[in-house]
Amino acid sequence: MQGQKSRKSSFMSRLKRNRQLIMLSLPGAIWFLIFAYLPMFGVIVAFKKLKLTGGFIKSLIDSEWCGFDNFRFLFYSGDMWIVFRNTVCYNIVFIVLGIVLPILVALMLNEIRKKTLAKIYQSSMFLPYFLSWVVVSYFLYAFLNPDKGFINNLLQSMGKTEIAWYSEKKFWPFIIILVSQWKGIGYNTVVYLASICGIDKTYYEAAVIDGATKFQQIKYITIPLIKPVITILFILSVGRIFSADFGLFYQIPRNSGALFDYTNVLDTYVYRALTASGEIGMSSAAALFQSTVGFILILTANKIVSKIDSDNALF
């Protein structure tokens, strides 16, 4: 009894001591509770043949259980190999380039002595991140328009054969990767640049005194000190390897059926299946599959990292 009173008083004293921090985190905690945890109840839809008979709760109660029937379309479809191949392969490329390119750009921006010029470059690269994929698709269409596009006009002026860009699927892996990196490199660069700017300048001053070149400073000071940020972003990226940016793969190719072999990913496949059949449970099953596999991959990647370097693991 005395021990319980002691623990209770200790708990209350910690609450009083940290009440400012608790009040500061309360809005975020409430937001996560309402929009992240309560909706998890909806995973039941993945195991039901949902029929809308009224409100969501009533429809959920009235709908019959179907077990894993909603998951079968993911694995028994003839297009599933192409869909999974595209989703995983694109994401592997995005993970690698999403680490290498932003670090290189951040290192170059950090070396610019005129900070005003560096901020102009940084803002210019960050701007595409705020554009929607619909806007980006129209920008790209201005270049790839089969009739009046800039590139075809350029090819025509050079006496070359025009290209039907939205029918020639062999070009689209490169186009998808290029557009994705162009849009996202600014945001990732800011993350790494903030980490680089947080490094104590005395490390570099000592390295200069010891005669270290700029490349040696980057290799032995910058990269090791931003390694925790690189590791965390890598682990989180691995968790999204079975998820794809819907706008990138749906809006950019303009939903061209001729390009499905290289642009059809899990998210677009589920959307097209949902619009064709109207099976809500099917799309819910796909989302649950993506989340579950992503969670397992995060745990696996974190476990591997903790074995190699426990200080840089998430937990």
C-alpha positions in Angstrom: 0.0 0.0 0.0 2.8 2.4 0.9 4.6 1.5 -2.3 1.5 2.3 -4.4 1.1 5.7 -2.7 4.8 6.4 -3.3 4.5 5.6 -7.0 1.3 7.6 -7.3 2.9 10.7 -5.7 6.0 10.3 -7.9 3.8 10.1 -11.0 1.8 13.2 -10.0 5.0 15.1 -9.3 6.3 14.3 -12.8 3.0 15.5 -14.3 3.3 18.8 -12.4 7.0 19.2 -13.4 6.3 18.5 -17.1 2.8 20.1 -17.4 4.1 22.7 -19.9 5.5 20.0 -22.2 2.3 17.9 -21.8 0.1 20.9 -22.7 2.3 21.5 -25.7 2.0 18.0 -27.0 -1.7 17.6 -26.2 -3.0 19.0 -29.6 -0.8 16.6 -31.5 -1.8 13.7 -29.4 -5.5 14.5 -29.8 -5.0 14.8 -33.6 -3.3 11.4 -33.8 -6.0 9.8 -31.6 -8.8 11.1 -33.8 -7.3 10.8 -37.3 -4.7 8.0 -36.9 -5.9 5.6 -34.2 -9.7 5.7 -34.2 -9.9 5.1 -38.0 -7.9 1.8 -37.5 -11.3 0.3 -36.6 -12.1 0.5 -40.3 -9.6 -2.4 -41.1 -12.7 -4.6 -40.5 -13.9 -3.5 -44.0 -11.0 -5.6 -45.5 -12.6 -8.8 -44.2 -16.2 -7.9 -45.1 -18.2 -7.7 -48.4 -19.3 -4.2 -47.7 -22.6 -3.1 -49.0 -23.8 0.5 -48.3 -27.2 0.2 -46.7 -27.2 3.4 -44.7 -24.5 4.9 -42.5 -21.0 3.4 -42.3 -21.6 1.6 -38.9 -24.9 0.2 -40.0 -23.4 -0.9 -43.4 -20.5 -2.5 -41.6 -22.8 -4.5 -39.2 -25.2 -5.6 -42.0 -22.4 -6.7 -44.4 -21.4 -10.3 -44.4 -17.9 -11.6 -43.5 -15.9 -12.8 -46.4 -12.6 -13.8 -44.8 -9.6 -13.3 -47.0 -11.6 -13.1 -50.3 -10.8 -9.4 -50.6 -7.1 -10.2 -50.6 -7.2 -12.8 -53.3 -7.5 -10.3 -56.1 -4.1 -9.0 -55.2 -2.4 -12.4 -55.8 -4.6 -14.1 -58.4 -4.8 -11.4 -61.0 -2.8 -11.8 -64.2 -1.3 -8.3 -63.9 -0.1 -8.8 -60.3 3.5 -9.7 -61.3 3.8 -6.4 -63.3 2.1 -4.4 -60.6 4.4 -5.7 -57.8 7.5 -5.5 -60.0 6.8 -1.8 -60.9 6.0 -0.9 -57.3 9.0 -2.4 -55.7 11.6 -1.6 -58.5 10.5 2.1 -58.7 10.7 2.4 -54.9 14.2 0.9 -54.7 15.4 3.4 -57.3 13.6 6.2 -55.4 15.2 5.2 -52.1 18.7 5.2 -53.6 18.3 8.4 -55.5 16.3 10.0 -52.7 19.4 9.7 -50.5 22.3 10.2 -52.9 21.1 13.2 -54.9 19.8 15.3 -52.0 23.0 14.8 -50.1 25.1 15.8 -53.1 23.0 18.9 -53.6 23.0 19.8 -49.9 26.8 19.5 -49.9 27.1 21.8 -52.9 24.7 24.4 -51.4 26.6 24.3 -48.2 29.8 25.3 -50.0 28.3 28.4 -51.6 29.8 31.3 -49.8 27.1 33.9 -50.9 24.2 32.8 -48.7 21.7 34.9 -50.6 22.6 33.0 -53.8 22.4 29.7 -51.9 18.9 30.6 -50.6 17.8 31.5 -54.2 19.0 28.1 -55.4 17.4 26.3 -52.4 14.0 28.1 -52.9 14.1 27.3 -56.7 14.5 23.6 -56.0 12.0 23.5 -53.2 9.2 25.2 -55.3 8.3 22.0 -57.3 7.5 20.2 -54.1 4.5 22.4 -53.6 3.0 21.8 -57.0 0.3 19.1 -57.4 0.9 16.2 -59.7 -1.9 17.6 -61.9 0.0 20.8 -62.5 3.2 18.9 -63.1 1.5 16.6 -65.6 0.4 19.7 -67.7 4.0 21.0 -67.6 5.2 17.7 -68.8 2.5 17.5 -71.5 3.7 20.8 -72.9 7.0 19.1 -73.5 5.7 15.7 -74.7 2.6 16.7 -76.6 2.7 14.5 -79.7 1.5 17.4 -82.0 2.8 20.6 -80.5 5.1 19.6 -77.7 8.4 21.3 -77.3 10.5 18.2 -77.8 8.7 17.0 -80.9 9.0 20.4 -82.4 12.7 20.4 -81.6 13.1 16.9 -83.2 11.1 18.1 -86.3 13.4 21.1 -86.7 16.4 18.8 -86.6 14.9 16.5 -89.2 14.3 13.7 -86.8 11.2 11.5 -86.5 8.6 12.6 -84.0 7.9 10.4 -81.0 4.4 9.4 -79.7 5.5 9.8 -76.1 2.2 8.7 -74.5 2.3 5.4 -76.5 6.0 4.5 -76.4 6.4 2.8 -73.1 10.1 2.2 -73.2 10.8 5.9 -72.3 8.6 6.0 -69.3 10.8 4.4 -66.6 13.2 7.2 -67.1 10.5 9.9 -67.3 8.9 8.7 -64.1 12.2 8.7 -62.2 13.3 12.0 -63.6 10.0 13.8 -62.8 9.9 12.2 -59.3 13.4 13.4 -58.4 12.8 16.8 -59.9 9.7 17.3 -57.7 11.1 15.8 -54.5 14.8 16.7 -54.4 14.1 20.2 -52.9 12.4 18.8 -49.8 15.0 16.1 -49.2 17.8 18.6 -49.7 16.4 20.9 -47.0 16.4 18.0 -44.5 20.1 17.1 -45.2 21.1 20.7 -45.4 19.6 21.5 -42.0 21.6 18.6 -40.6 24.8 19.8 -42.2 24.3 23.3 -40.9 23.9 21.9 -37.4 27.4 20.5 -37.4 29.9 22.3 -35.1 32.2 24.5 -37.3 35.1 23.8 -35.0 35.4 20.3 -36.5 36.1 21.9 -39.9 38.4 24.5 -38.5 40.5 21.8 -36.8 40.5 19.8 -40.1 41.8 22.8 -42.1 44.6 23.3 -39.6 45.5 19.6 -40.0 45.6 20.1 -43.8 42.5 18.2 -44.7 41.1 18.8 -48.2 37.5 19.6 -48.8 36.8 16.1 -49.9 38.4 14.7 -46.8 36.3 17.1 -44.6 33.1 15.7 -46.3 34.3 12.1 -46.0 35.4 12.1 -42.4 33.3 14.9 -40.8 30.1 15.7 -42.8 29.0 12.2 -43.8 29.6 10.5 -40.4 27.8 13.3 -38.5 24.7 13.2 -40.7 24.7 9.4 -40.8 21.9 9.2 -38.1 19.6 11.3 -40.3 20.4 9.2 -43.4 19.7 6.0 -41.5 16.3 7.2 -40.1 15.1 8.4 -43.5 16.3 5.1 -45.1 14.4 3.0 -42.6 11.2 5.0 -43.1 11.6 4.8 -46.9 11.9 1.0 -46.7 8.5 0.9 -44.9 6.9 2.6 -48.0 8.4 0.2 -50.5 5.0 -1.4 -51.3 3.3 2.0 -51.5 3.4 4.3 -54.6 2.6 8.0 -55.2 -0.7 7.7 -56.9 -0.5 11.2 -58.5 2.9 10.4 -60.0 1.8 7.1 -61.7 -1.7 8.2 -62.6 -1.5 11.9 -63.6 1.9 12.0 -65.2 1.3 9.3 -67.8 -2.3 10.7 -68.2 -3.8 7.3 -67.5 -2.6 6.0 -70.9 -3.4 2.3 -71.2 -0.5 1.8 -73.6 1.9 2.5 -70.8 0.4 0.3 -68.1 3.3 -2.2 -68.3 5.7 0.4 -66.9 3.3 2.8 -65.0 0.8 0.5 -63.3 1.6 0.2 -59.6 -0.3 -1.1 -56.6 -2.1 2.1 -55.9 -3.3 2.8 -59.4 -4.3 -0.9 -59.9 -6.5 -0.8 -56.8 -8.0 2.5 -57.9 -8.9 1.2 -61.3 -10.2 -2.0 -59.9 -12.3 0.0 -57.4 -13.8 2.2 -60.1 -14.6 -0.8 -62.3 -16.1 -3.1 -59.6 -17.1 -0.7 -56.8 -15.8 -3.2 -54.2 -14.7 -1.0 -51.2 -13.5 -4.0 -49.2 -11.0 -4.8 -52.0 -9.4 -1.4 -51.8 -9.3 -1.6 -48.0 -7.6 -5.0 -48.2 -4.9 -3.6 -50.4 -4.3 -0.7 -48.0 -4.1 -3.1 -45.1 -1.7 -5.3 -47.0 0.5 -2.3 -47.8 0.5 -1.1 -44.1 1.2 -4.5 -42.7 4.1 -5.2 -45.1 5.5 -1.7 -44.5 5.4 -2.2 -40.7 7.2 -5.5 -41.0 9.8 -4.0 -43.3 10.4 -1.1 -41.0 11.0 -3.5 -38.1 13.2 -5.7 -40.2 15.3 -2.8 -41.5 15.6 -1.3 -38.0 16.7 -4.7 -36.6 19.4 -5.0 -39.3 20.6 -1.4 -38.6 20.7 -2.1 -34.8 22.9 -5.1 -35.4 25.3 -3.1 -37.5 25.2 0.2 -35.6 22.8 0.3 -32.6 23.3 4.0 -32.0 21.6 4.9 -35.3 18.6 2.6 -35.1 15.1 4.0 -34.5 14.7 2.0 -31.3 
